[in-house]
Each structure stands twice: as structure tokens, then as C-alpha cells.
Amino acid sequence: MTGTAQERMWLQMIQGFAEAPYATTAARLWLDVGRAGVPPGEAIDVRAKLFDTNGAPAKTGVVTARALRAGAEVQNVKLSIGAAGRGKGRLAGLPAGDYVVEAIPDSEHAAAMSYPLRVVGQYEQELENPAGNRESLARLARASGGEALALDQARELSAKLSDVLREPHPVTVRLWDSSYLFVFVVACLALEWALRKRIGLA
């Protein structure tokens, strides 16, 4: 078994025994949505974990997960609480828009909780604002020693490039990477050997 296969096997074993974290938690109820942003029509996995009044995982119960849009219920799924207080279900695909996934436990001692959900098309988010983020581009340019120019500064590009080419750019070379040092060391060793040979020490 290769190293990659072994790592994958161990990772799957750990994931099988360890419980994945939940997106939002409270004293009596934990809620998690598989992904906070999904494309239209893609199913949405919902997990919940219910606790009893003593803080231990509940052994039975039902948590209703509802998908709300503008406060109105669009869809719901019942999560049956089983072993270790966990329950999971799946909401069918939803049209594009902003939603809230609300979890309502059947226990009167546990409060409901919610988590935001965004259903977007593949290119919808980019098309909402096709303009680039100039501040981000400027930060990237500064990090590499460059400068971000606007379109009205395009005429300055040639002059700026010329200035950069005229600036001295020192190059650092480590001493141990120098071929001159190598030749010098070999010459010293050869000289030492010749001297020792001449005086009879070799």
C-alpha cells in the first residue's frame, strides 16, 4: 500500500470516528448546513444534535429543519434524533435566492436556531458586480513590489517601466555557491599537498 493510500485510509478512519464540527451551537441544540452557498437545484444536507436538560445527548426526539425565504417557509425536513443525539436529513434543491435554515426541536426546553443559506447560480455572484476589487489588486501589486494603475494612468506605464529598468537591482549570491570559492579551496588543498610532498610529510 502506497503512502498516499495509507494517508487516505487513516483520514477516512479518523473522519468516521470523529464528529464533524457544527456551524452554530447553543446549549441544547447544534445545527450544521453542509454548505452555506449552493447552486440552484443542489440538495442541502442538514445536521442537528439535540441535548437533554442534563447536557447529555438526547436519545430520542425530532428536529424540524425549515428553509425560509423572506420569513415564509419554502420547504422542511424532519430530522429524527438517534444515537448520540444526532439527526440528519436533506433539503431538496432550491431556486436562487437568500434563505435561512431554521431548526425547531420538539423539546420545549430547547430554543430554535437558524443559519443563513445562499443559493446562487454559477456566475451570478460575479455578474452582480463585474468591477474588480481595486483595493485587493493594489495590495497584491504592493506585495510584489509593483503598483496598480488605473486606465487613465496607462500612459505612465512606459515611463514607470523605464525607471524600474534603470534602478540598480543587487543580486545576493551565497558565498558557498560561488565557483571562485570552489576553485580557491581546491587550489589551497593542492598547494598544501605539494608543500607536504616537497618537505617529505606526505
N, C-alpha and C positions, 0 to 999 in steps of 0.2 A: 504494500500500500504506500503510495507516494505521500510526501509531506503535506501537499495541498489537500489530498483526500482525507488524511488524518485530521487536519485542522478543521475541515468541513464537518467531519463526523463528530468531533468534540464540541464544536459550536452548536450543532443540532441537538446534541445531548444536553448541553447547558441550557439552551433555549427551551427544551422540553421540561426540564425540572424547575427552572427559574421563571417567575411570573413577570410578564412584561409590565412596565410602568403604566399608570393611568394618567390621562391628560388632566383631569381635575378631580380633586378629592375633598371630602368632608368627613365629619366624624362618623357618620353612619352609612354613607354611600360614596362609592367611587365610580367614575364614568370615563370611558375612553371611546373615541371615534377613530377608526382605522386611519383615516386621512382627513385633515382639515380642509383640503381642497381637492375636488374630484371633477372629472369631466362629466358632461350630461350623460345619463343612462348607465353610469357605472354604479354597481351595488356598493353599499356603505356598511362596513362591519361595525357593530356597536357592542361594547363590553360593559358590564357593570359588576360591582362587587358590593354586597349588602352585609351589614354587621348588625348584631343584636344589641340590646341595651347594655350588655356587659362588655361590648367592644370585641366580641368574638365573631368570626364569620358565621352568618346565618346559615342554617341547614336547609330551610325552605323559604319560599316566597316568590313573588313575581314583581319585576320592574318593567314598567311600560316606557318604551322609548318612542318619543314623538318627534317628527320633523315638522317644525313650524316655519311658516313664511308670513311675515307681516302679522304675526300673532295668531294666524289661523293654522289649524292642523292640516297638513297635507298627507301625511302617512304615519303609521305607527306599527310597532312590532313588540310582542311580549317576550321578555327575557325571563325564562324560568331559572330560578336560583337553584343550583345543585351543590355539588361538592365544593367545600371551602368557600361557600358564599358567592360563587361566581355564576354569572349567566351571560350568554352571548346570543346575538341574533343579527339579522341583516335587513337593512332597508333597501328597497328596490331603487333603481335609478331615478333621479330627479331631474327636472328641467333646470336650465341655467338660472342662477339667482343666489341670493343670500338667504341662508336658513339658520335655524337654531335647533339643535338636537336636545330635547328636554327628557330627562329621566325621572319618572314618578314611581316610587316604591309603593307597594301595597301596605307597608307598615306605617301606621300613623305616627310613629316616633321618629321617622326619618324624613327629612325635608327633600323636596325635589331639587334638582340641579340641572344646569344646562351648559352647552358647549357650542360655539359658533361653527358653522359649516358653510363653505363657499363652493358652489357648483359653477364652473367656468368652462367655456369652450377652449379648444387648444390654443387659439391665437387671440382670444377675447381680451385677455389681460394686457397683452402688448398693444392691441389696437385701441384700447381705451385712451392710451397716451403714447403715441408713437415717438414723441420727442425723447431724445436721450437725456440721461441724468448728467448735466454738465458738472455738477459738484463731484460726482463719482469719477468721471473722466479726468477731472483736474487732479484728484487725489492719486489716481493711477499714474498720471503723467509725472507728477512731482516725485512719486516713489522711485521712478526710474531715471530721475534727473532731467526730465523733459518739461514741456509746457503745453497746456491745452489752448488752442487758438480757436476763436470764433470765425465764421465765414468772412466777416468784414475785416479780419486780420490776415486773410490768406496772402495778401501782397507782401506781408512782412516775413513770410516763411523763408524766402530765398536769402534775405539778409541775415536772418537768425541762424540759418544753417551755415552760412559763410563764417559768421562769428564763432560758431561752435568748432568748425574745422580749424580756425586759426588759433584756438586756445590750446595750450600745451596739455597733453594727456600723459602724465607719468605712468609708466608701467612698472609694477613691482615684480621682481623675479627673485625667488628664494635662492639663497647662496648655494644650497645643496643641489639645485637644478642647473647650475652653471657648468657648461662644458670646459671653461677655462679653469675652474677649480679642479675638475677631474684631471685635466692634463697636468696641472701643477702638482697634485698629490702623487700622480704616477711618476712624474719626474723626480720628486723628492725621494720616493721609495727606490727608484733606480739609482740615484746618486748615492744614497746610503748604502745600498748593496755593493756598488762599485768601490766605495771607500773601504768598506769592511773587507772586501775581497783583496784590495790592494795591501792593506796592512795585516792581512792574514787572520782576520777574525771571522771570516765567512767559511 
